[in-house]
Amino acid sequence: MADLILVPGATGGVGQLVVSKLLEKGLSVRILTRDANKAAKMFNDKVEIFVGDIREPNTISPAMLNITSIICCTGTTAFPSARWEFDSSINPIELGLAFFDPKLLENKAKNTPLKVDFQAIKNLVAAVPKNLKRFVFVSSCGILRKNYFPFNILNKFGVLDAKQAGEDAIINSGIPYTIIRPGRLIDRPYTSYDLNTLLKATTNGKLGVIFGKGDKLAGDTSRIDVAAACVESLFYPSAANQVFELLNQGERPNVIDWEKLFYQLTIDN
Ligand SMILES: NC(=O)c1ccc[n+]([C@@H]2O[C@H](COP(=O)([O-])OP(=O)(O)OC[C@H]3O[C@@H](n4cnc5c(N)ncnc54)[C@H](OP(=O)(O)O)[C@@H]3O)[C@@H](O)[C@H]2O)c1
């Protein structure tokens, strides 16, 4: 069966770059999006577009037919924002009280980290074909340091708890996985650009790429490098069943040696 990669979150900052890098490699791409018009404009009809919401299992199962791998780039904001899709009944007092008891918002917002980064990831895990070759998941640095600054602030509304539970759902499924934990994302989302611009995107940073284990690193990570790591990981068996941090540090070589970076993970275990 020919490779067919499903990308939920393809309209987002990392997701768009993942799609462009998959196309660059000549792979067939199917995306899962809530907004088909936005996606059609973005990808010039070069991808299959399935409309679905990862919170709704019945909307994701049609997109799973014949896929061989999935690269999941979905996410919502760490702090309350319009992207949480609040009920119209929410009032400023409730929002204020939520800073003391964040759980108060769970019944008032539809697209919170708990729902997107955990419950919806469980939905994807349950729906993927049993013979899936790889489940690639964009997670976050700080998951094992939630009690330490600045991650205690970042996790105020549970984003790191949710990402960790999402990671666990993938790991415990028995599906081969690659979990990438970036630092603070830089190289701004190319959200208003077209596919040709995405294909030419280069990181403005002069820093190299390093991988870490055990959640000890901190710093910035280029969205372009996250997207490249997601796509490259599909080609290397050494990237299977690995969880690692990805940051930009040190001098940037002319060409990133992904094979060496993934291989290093297996000998550091
Ligand atoms: N920002 C940081 O510094 C940082 C640091 C570490 C890790 N991360 C993680 O890195 C990943 C990529 O970040 P990013 O900034 O590139 O993401 P982004 O631009 O915010 O994109 C998120 C994507 O998720 C989709 N999405 C959200 N809720 C959905 C739902 N219910 N059903 C289907 N799709 C949904 C969005 O689609 P719509 O267009 O339909 O909304 C969008 O395509 C995220 O998982 C984020 O948590 C971010």
The ligand as a MOL file (V3000), in Angstrom:
LIG
                    3D

  0  0  0     0  0            999 V3000
M  V30 BEGIN CTAB
M  V30 COUNTS 48 52 0 0 0
M  V30 BEGIN ATOM
M  V30 1 N 3.4080 27.9740 20.9240 0
M  V30 2 C 4.4330 27.4240 21.5460 0
M  V30 3 O 5.3850 28.1000 21.9740 0
M  V30 4 C 4.4470 25.9230 21.7420 0
M  V30 5 C 5.4480 25.3460 22.5240 0
M  V30 6 C 5.5020 23.9560 22.6220 0
M  V30 7 C 4.5670 23.1710 21.9620 0
M  V30 8 N 3.5660 23.7750 21.2320 0 CHG=1
M  V30 9 C 2.6230 22.8850 20.5150 0
M  V30 10 O 3.0350 22.8300 19.1590 0
M  V30 11 C 1.9100 22.4670 18.3360 0
M  V30 12 C 1.8770 23.3580 17.1040 0
M  V30 13 O 1.8040 24.7090 17.5110 0
M  V30 14 P 1.3480 25.8500 16.4600 0
M  V30 15 O 1.5660 27.1610 17.1430 0
M  V30 16 O 1.9690 25.5790 15.1690 0 CHG=-1
M  V30 17 O -0.2000 25.5010 16.3960 0
M  V30 18 P -1.4000 26.4140 15.8760 0
M  V30 19 O -0.9140 27.3740 14.8470 0
M  V30 20 O -2.1000 26.9570 17.0880 0
M  V30 21 O -2.3240 25.3330 15.1370 0
M  V30 22 C -3.1730 24.4690 15.8310 0
M  V30 23 C -3.9580 23.6450 14.8340 0
M  V30 24 O -4.8610 22.7980 15.5630 0
M  V30 25 C -6.1150 22.8300 14.8930 0
M  V30 26 N -7.1980 22.5350 15.8450 0
M  V30 27 C -7.4390 23.1270 17.0340 0
M  V30 28 N -8.5240 22.5830 17.6010 0
M  V30 29 C -8.9890 21.6320 16.7360 0
M  V30 30 C -10.0920 20.7330 16.7420 0
M  V30 31 N -10.9410 20.6940 17.7700 0
M  V30 32 N -10.2600 19.8900 15.6820 0
M  V30 33 C -9.3940 19.9290 14.6250 0
M  V30 34 N -8.3260 20.7640 14.5670 0
M  V30 35 C -8.1400 21.6080 15.6000 0
M  V30 36 C -6.2160 24.2420 14.3370 0
M  V30 37 O -7.1600 24.2500 13.3000 0
M  V30 38 P -8.1620 25.4870 13.0510 0
M  V30 39 O -7.5140 26.2660 11.9230 0
M  V30 40 O -9.4260 24.8090 12.6410 0
M  V30 41 O -8.3060 26.2380 14.3330 0
M  V30 42 C -4.7930 24.4450 13.8440 0
M  V30 43 O -4.6490 23.8850 12.5600 0
M  V30 44 C 0.6780 22.5930 19.2290 0
M  V30 45 O 0.3180 21.2910 19.6380 0
M  V30 46 C 1.1920 23.3650 20.4330 0
M  V30 47 O 0.4860 23.0230 21.5890 0
M  V30 48 C 3.4920 25.1260 21.1000 0
M  V30 END ATOM
M  V30 BEGIN BOND
M  V30 1 1 1 2
M  V30 2 2 2 3
M  V30 3 1 2 4
M  V30 4 1 4 5
M  V30 5 2 4 48
M  V30 6 2 5 6
M  V30 7 1 6 7
M  V30 8 2 7 8
M  V30 9 1 8 9
M  V30 10 1 8 48
M  V30 11 1 9 10
M  V30 12 1 9 46
M  V30 13 1 10 11
M  V30 14 1 11 12
M  V30 15 1 11 44
M  V30 16 1 12 13
M  V30 17 1 13 14
M  V30 18 2 14 15
M  V30 19 1 14 16
M  V30 20 1 14 17
M  V30 21 1 17 18
M  V30 22 2 18 19
M  V30 23 1 18 20
M  V30 24 1 18 21
M  V30 25 1 21 22
M  V30 26 1 22 23
M  V30 27 1 23 24
M  V30 28 1 23 42
M  V30 29 1 24 25
M  V30 30 1 25 26
M  V30 31 1 25 36
M  V30 32 1 26 27
M  V30 33 1 26 35
M  V30 34 2 27 28
M  V30 35 1 28 29
M  V30 36 1 29 30
M  V30 37 2 29 35
M  V30 38 1 30 31
M  V30 39 2 30 32
M  V30 40 1 32 33
M  V30 41 2 33 34
M  V30 42 1 34 35
M  V30 43 1 36 37
M  V30 44 1 36 42
M  V30 45 1 37 38
M  V30 46 2 38 39
M  V30 47 1 38 40
M  V30 48 1 38 41
M  V30 49 1 42 43
M  V30 50 1 44 45
M  V30 51 1 44 46
M  V30 52 1 46 47
M  V30 END BOND
M  V30 END CTAB
M  END
